[in-house]
Amino acid sequence: MSIHNQIVTGVKVLDIAEEGAKAIEGMVNRAIQEVQQQKIPILDIQVTDTNCFIVLGEKKSD
């Protein structure tokens, strides 16, 4: 996913360290719905062993 021509405005971090697949799926889906309701674009989602990072932003205005 390219973030070229985008401005990062925030990051939402979910702690997934001790969760099962179903719980993680539910957490991420709820977070995505929450961000979409606020009309904030999701630029990227990155996952580590313990966290899920949802990178939030907006398009650059030239």
Contacts in CASP RR format, 6 or more apart in sequence:
PFRMAT RR
TARGET T0000
AUTHOR 0000-0000-0000
METHOD contacts of the structure
MODEL  1
MSIHNQIVTGVKVLDIAEEGAKAIEGMVNRAIQEVQQQKIPILDIQVTDT
NCFIVLGEKKSD
1 43 0 8 1.000
1 44 0 8 1.000
1 45 0 8 1.000
3 43 0 8 1.000
3 44 0 8 1.000
3 55 0 8 1.000
5 59 0 8 1.000
5 60 0 8 1.000
6 41 0 8 1.000
6 43 0 8 1.000
6 57 0 8 1.000
6 58 0 8 1.000
6 59 0 8 1.000
6 60 0 8 1.000
7 57 0 8 1.000
7 58 0 8 1.000
7 59 0 8 1.000
7 60 0 8 1.000
8 43 0 8 1.000
8 55 0 8 1.000
8 56 0 8 1.000
8 57 0 8 1.000
9 40 0 8 1.000
9 56 0 8 1.000
9 57 0 8 1.000
9 58 0 8 1.000
10 55 0 8 1.000
10 56 0 8 1.000
10 57 0 8 1.000
11 53 0 8 1.000
11 54 0 8 1.000
11 55 0 8 1.000
11 56 0 8 1.000
12 31 0 8 1.000
12 35 0 8 1.000
12 53 0 8 1.000
12 54 0 8 1.000
12 56 0 8 1.000
13 51 0 8 1.000
13 52 0 8 1.000
13 53 0 8 1.000
13 54 0 8 1.000
14 24 0 8 1.000
14 27 0 8 1.000
14 28 0 8 1.000
14 31 0 8 1.000
14 51 0 8 1.000
14 52 0 8 1.000
14 54 0 8 1.000
15 50 0 8 1.000
15 51 0 8 1.000
16 24 0 8 1.000
16 27 0 8 1.000
16 47 0 8 1.000
16 50 0 8 1.000
16 51 0 8 1.000
16 52 0 8 1.000
17 49 0 8 1.000
17 50 0 8 1.000
17 51 0 8 1.000
19 27 0 8 1.000
24 52 0 8 1.000
27 52 0 8 1.000
28 45 0 8 1.000
28 52 0 8 1.000
28 54 0 8 1.000
31 52 0 8 1.000
31 54 0 8 1.000
32 42 0 8 1.000
32 54 0 8 1.000
35 42 0 8 1.000
35 54 0 8 1.000
35 56 0 8 1.000
36 42 0 8 1.000
40 56 0 8 1.000
40 57 0 8 1.000
40 58 0 8 1.000
41 56 0 8 1.000
41 57 0 8 1.000
41 58 0 8 1.000
41 59 0 8 1.000
42 54 0 8 1.000
42 55 0 8 1.000
42 56 0 8 1.000
42 57 0 8 1.000
43 55 0 8 1.000
43 56 0 8 1.000
43 57 0 8 1.000
44 54 0 8 1.000
44 55 0 8 1.000
45 52 0 8 1.000
45 53 0 8 1.000
45 54 0 8 1.000
45 55 0 8 1.000
46 52 0 8 1.000
46 53 0 8 1.000
46 55 0 8 1.000
47 53 0 8 1.000
END
